[in-house]
Structures are given as C-alpha cells and as structure tokens.
Amino acid sequence: MIRWGLDPERPILAVIDGGKAIRSALKATFVGWVLIARCREHKRRNVLDHVPVAERAFIGRKLDKAWKQTDAVNGGAGAAGTHQQLQAAHPVRPPACGNGLRRR
C-alpha cells in the first residue's frame, strides 16, 4: 500500500473483509495511524450464514435497518438488540457472529 502512495505517517481508515492477516499487516505498517472497520456486506454474510434459512430475510432486514441509522446511538442499539436476539435464539453459534453487532 505504501508503494501505491499511502503515507504511513498519516491517519487512514481501512475497511476490510474481516481477515486477520490484513488486519495484522495494517496495524504493523500503519502503527498508531490506522482505524480498521469491517465491511458491512461481509459482516452481513457472516452473520446470515449462521442463521437458519427461514430467519435470514428477517434478520437481514433488522441488520439493514440498524446500519441505515444516521444516529450512532440508535444504530448501535438496533445492532445490539439483533445480537441479543440471535444469542438467545441460537446460543451455540460461533461468538464471532456478534463482533460488530454489540454496542461498544
């Protein structure tokens, strides 16, 4: 990325698919200057892959509604509610599904 012109001394926002290798490389290269976000589409796919087929459309709509909020508090509350609903209905699912859905 530096060869492409990114300055390692300036802050950047990196939107990634959730891969651990790219996250590690970004943190190592842009020490203290990188803010990493998860791509919503990749997050959506990951969550819906762990939900029964019959519930995917409903959960997908709830995620979309939370992510469309312009107010971070309301969006975070909607995502957290969806996470709690998923956790209650499907307690065996991998915990990684909640990453990015819980309020921080």
Secondary structure, 3 states (H helix, E strand, C coil): CCCCCCCCCCCEEEEECCCHHHHHHHHHHCCCCEEEEECHHHHHHHHHCCCCHHHHHHHHHHHHHHHHCCCHHHHHHHHHHHHHHHHHHCCCCCHHHHCCCCCC
